[in-house]
Amino acid sequence: MQQAQDQARLATRNQHHLDYHDEDDFGMITSEGVNELFDNLTRVIFSVSLFVVGISLVVGGIVIMNIMLVSVVERTKEIGIRKAVGARQQDVVNQFLVESVVLCCTGGLGGIVFAWCISWTLARFTPLPSSFPLWAPLVAITLSTIIGVFFGIYPARRAGKLDPIEALRSE
C-alpha cells in the first residue's frame, strides 16, 4: 500500500510541476486516515454527550427538589395531621423520599422507553448500526434512584422537621 501511495504522490507531483524541495499542494486520504478521523470524532461526541447528560441530570435533580419543596408546602396540614396522630419524623422523611424516588424512576423509565424506540427506529430504517445494551436500563434506573434520594433529602427533612401544631395552624 505504501508503494502505491508513493507512486501516486510522485505522479501527482509531476502533474502539478512541483520541484523536489516544494511542498505537496494536494493531500492523500487513506482508509487508516478515515478510520482515525472517525475514531477521534466519536470520542469527541462521546465526551460532549457525557457533559450534556451530567448537566441534564443536575438540572433534573434541581427540578425534582423544587417539586418536592412545593409538595411539602402544599401538604403542610397533612403532615401536621400525620405527626399529630403519631407519625415520627423518620416516617414523614421516608414518605417524601419514596415519592421523590418514584418520581425520578418514572422519568427514568420514560427515558428508557424513548431510547429503546430511537434505537429500534435507527436499526430498522437506517443503515446506521444501533444497539440497546442490557446494562443501559440498569444504569438508568440506578442513576434515577440516586438522583431521587440525593435531591429529595432536603425537602424530606424539611417536611419531617415541621412542628405539628404550626403545621395544623397553616392554611
Sequence and secondary structure as in RCSB ss.txt:
>XXXX:A:sequence
MQQAQDQARLATRNQHHLDYHDEDDFGMITSEGVNELFDNLTRVIFSVSLFVVGISLVVGGIVIMNIMLVSVVER
TKEIGIRKAVGARQQDVVNQFLVESVVLCCTGGLGGIVFAWCISWTLARFTPLPSSFPLWAPLVAITLSTIIGVF
FGIYPARRAGKLDPIEALRSE
>XXXX:A:secstr
 HHHHHHHHHHHHHHTT  TTS  SS    HHHHHHHHHHHHHHHHHHHHHHHHHHHHHHHHHHHHHHHHHHHHT
HHHHHHHHHTT  HHHHHHHHHHHHHHHHHHHHHHHHHHHHHHHHHHHHHSSS     THHHHHHHHHHHHHHHH
HHHHHHHHHHT  HHHHHH  
